[in-house]
Amino acid sequence: MGKVGGRITKPWPWVGGRPYVGRAPRRPLALEAKLSLKLQIELVYDPGCPNVDQAREILTECCRDAGIPAVWSEWSSDDPSCPAYARNLGSPSVLVNGEDVAPGPHPWAKREPDDGPRCRVYRDGDAIVRAPPKSRVSAAIEEALKPDVG
């Protein structure tokens, strides 16, 4: 786990001190550099959130399915370096290029010191689930990877 500008960056999971990116096809480094400019994935969580590991697993699977490295930025909502746009989201929340993968009203009050985790739930068909649905995360990643037209 490293910190870049106060931001926790954590490829998930780690194997032998290196990020595990599954069976994604190897791409030329120039293409990976273009992807990193085009795609920014963020995971926002509250300390003590019981669902953040499930969100990490979903992100790993979605990245593997898309054939991209499983790398994202993580923000702890209680960290002073957490950006303002991420501080009051429920936990866990996944953003792709700054957009919530499950948009909707966020009735979260301003975070106060010593607040506990603000757990967020999602609708997946007729079910209520504790982490962003894989289908929504995959759709957001696929949309972000589409070629720019215009």
Rosetta blueprint (number, residue, H / E / L):
1 M L
2 G E
3 K E
4 V E
5 G L
6 G L
7 R E
8 I E
9 T E
10 K L
11 P L
12 W L
13 P L
14 W E
15 V E
16 G L
17 G L
18 R E
19 P E
20 Y L
21 V L
22 G L
23 R L
24 A L
25 P L
26 R L
27 R L
28 P L
29 L H
30 A H
31 L H
32 E H
33 A H
34 K H
35 L H
36 S H
37 L H
38 K H
39 L L
40 Q L
41 I E
42 E E
43 L E
44 V E
45 Y E
46 D L
47 P L
48 G L
49 C L
50 P L
51 N L
52 V H
53 D H
54 Q H
55 A H
56 R H
57 E H
58 I H
59 L H
60 T H
61 E H
62 C H
63 C H
64 R H
65 D H
66 A H
67 G L
68 I L
69 P L
70 A L
71 V L
72 W L
73 S E
74 E E
75 W E
76 S E
77 S L
78 D L
79 D L
80 P L
81 S L
82 C L
83 P L
84 A H
85 Y H
86 A H
87 R H
88 N L
89 L L
90 G L
91 S E
92 P L
93 S E
94 V E
95 L E
96 V E
97 N L
98 G L
99 E E
100 D E
101 V L
102 A L
103 P L
104 G L
105 P L
106 H L
107 P L
108 W L
109 A L
110 K L
111 R L
112 E L
113 P L
114 D L
115 D L
116 G L
117 P L
118 R L
119 C E
120 R L
121 V L
122 Y E
123 R E
124 D E
125 G L
126 D L
127 A E
128 I E
129 V E
130 R L
131 A L
132 P L
133 P L
134 K H
135 S H
136 R H
137 V H
138 S H
139 A H
140 A H
141 I H
142 E H
143 E H
144 A H
145 L H
146 K L
147 P L
148 D L
149 V L
150 G L
